[in-house]
Amino acid sequence: MTVVDHEAERLDRAAAEALAGRICARAAEQAVASCQLLELIGEFDAGGGVGWMSGVKSVAHWVAFSCSMSPGAAREHVRVARAMRRMPTITAAFRAGELSYSKMREVTRVVGLVDEPACVSWPRRHRPRNWPGRSPPTGPPAAPGSGRRSCGGSGWLSGPATA
């Protein structure tokens, strides 16, 4: 159901397209900023930065307190930051504003399970609810003996692209 503020002036097509473009640009800027934050958290975590903070139980505890996040959101930020360090190709797309934090949260759930360089375009084509972390892998291995899954063909990561 679409809710329209009847007090506001109705947009014509050109104005709607321009506003949509501004929204998408702002979302990309937000993705870049989110990536930067997560990369800093990852560096802080990997470097043992929390060891210098008295009374702090974990990186997530420190992030929750210092960045005004709920404990669950802070734990998720640390989890994603750790996984990003193992997914440089997908992280580069996030850094460029091509992927949202929501998509990064989902794609980092399969770190180590997929052939990451071959899968970089996958989160751009699919919605998070259809991502591989939502079901067990069943596709063919990316390379014999690698234990990693392939993005192509009829495997676990294939399927119709969603708009």
C-alpha positions in Angstrom: 0.0 0.0 0.0 1.4 3.4 -1.0 0.9 6.2 1.4 1.0 9.7 -0.2 1.0 12.9 1.8 -1.9 14.7 0.1 -0.7 18.1 1.4 2.6 17.7 -0.6 2.8 18.8 -4.2 2.7 15.8 -6.5 6.0 15.2 -8.4 6.1 15.2 -12.2 8.1 12.4 -13.8 11.3 14.5 -14.2 11.2 15.6 -10.6 10.5 12.1 -9.4 13.4 10.7 -11.4 15.7 13.5 -10.2 14.7 12.9 -6.5 15.2 9.1 -7.0 18.7 9.8 -8.4 19.5 11.9 -5.3 18.2 9.1 -3.0 20.4 6.5 -4.7 23.4 8.8 -4.6 22.9 9.3 -0.9 22.5 5.6 -0.3 25.8 5.0 -2.1 27.5 7.7 0.1 26.0 6.0 3.1 27.4 2.6 1.9 30.9 4.2 1.5 30.7 5.7 5.0 29.5 2.3 6.5 32.4 0.5 4.8 34.9 3.0 6.2 33.4 2.5 9.7 33.6 -1.3 9.4 37.2 -1.2 8.0 38.2 0.9 11.1 36.4 -1.5 13.4 38.2 -4.4 11.7 41.6 -2.7 12.0 40.9 -1.9 15.7 39.9 -5.5 16.3 42.8 -7.1 14.4 45.3 -4.7 16.1 44.0 -5.6 19.6 42.9 -2.0 20.3 40.4 -3.1 22.9 43.3 -4.3 25.1 44.1 -0.7 25.9 40.5 0.1 27.0 40.0 -0.6 30.7 36.8 -2.3 31.8 35.9 -3.3 28.2 35.0 -7.0 27.7 35.2 -7.2 23.9 35.4 -5.1 20.7 31.6 -5.4 20.4 31.3 -4.1 24.0 33.5 -1.1 23.2 31.7 -0.4 19.8 28.3 -0.6 21.5 29.3 1.9 24.2 31.5 4.2 22.0 29.3 4.3 18.9 25.9 4.3 20.6 24.8 1.0 19.2 22.8 -1.8 20.8 24.9 -4.8 21.8 23.4 -6.9 19.0 24.2 -4.2 16.3 27.7 -3.9 17.7 28.3 -7.6 17.6 27.0 -7.7 14.0 29.4 -4.8 13.0 32.3 -6.7 14.5 31.3 -9.9 12.7 31.0 -8.1 9.4 34.3 -6.2 9.9 36.1 -9.5 10.6 34.6 -11.2 7.5 35.3 -8.2 5.3 39.1 -8.7 5.9 38.7 -12.1 4.2 36.6 -10.9 1.3 38.7 -8.2 -0.5 36.9 -8.2 -3.8 33.4 -7.8 -2.4 34.8 -5.3 0.2 36.1 -3.2 -2.7 32.6 -3.1 -4.2 31.2 -2.0 -0.8 33.9 0.6 -0.5 32.9 2.0 -4.0 29.3 2.3 -2.8 28.1 -0.5 -5.1 26.8 -2.7 -2.2 24.8 -1.7 0.8 25.5 -2.6 4.4 22.5 -4.9 4.3 24.0 -6.8 1.4 27.4 -7.0 3.1 25.8 -8.4 6.2 24.4 -11.2 4.2 27.2 -11.9 1.9 29.7 -12.0 4.8 27.8 -15.0 6.2 29.3 -17.2 3.5 32.9 -16.1 3.8 35.1 -19.1 3.2 32.2 -21.1 1.6 32.2 -19.4 -1.8 34.7 -18.5 -4.5 34.7 -14.8 -3.5 36.2 -13.3 -6.7 33.8 -15.2 -8.9 30.8 -14.2 -6.7 31.3 -10.4 -6.5 28.5 -9.6 -8.9 26.0 -12.0 -7.1 24.9 -9.5 -4.3 24.3 -6.9 -7.0 21.8 -9.1 -8.8 19.9 -10.8 -5.9 18.0 -9.6 -2.8 19.3 -10.6 0.6 16.5 -12.9 1.4 17.5 -15.1 -1.5 21.2 -15.3 -0.6 23.1 -18.4 0.0 23.5 -17.9 3.7 19.8 -18.6 4.0 20.1 -22.2 2.9 22.8 -24.9 2.9 25.2 -25.0 0.0 24.4 -27.6 -2.6 26.3 -26.4 -5.7 29.4 -27.9 -7.2 32.8 -27.0 -5.7 34.6 -24.1 -7.3 37.7 -26.1 -7.6 38.3 -29.8 -6.9 39.1 -30.2 -3.2 38.6 -26.5 -2.4 35.4 -27.1 -0.4 34.1 -23.7 -1.8 31.0 -23.3 -3.9 30.7 -21.8 -7.4 28.5 -18.9 -8.3 27.8 -20.0 -11.8 25.9 -22.7 -13.6 23.1 -24.6 -11.9 24.7 -24.5 -8.4 23.6 -23.1 -5.2 24.2 -19.4 -6.1 22.4 -19.6 -9.5 18.9 -18.5 -10.0 16.9 -15.8 -11.6 18.1 -12.3 -11.0 15.8 -10.0 -9.1 15.3 -6.4 -9.9 
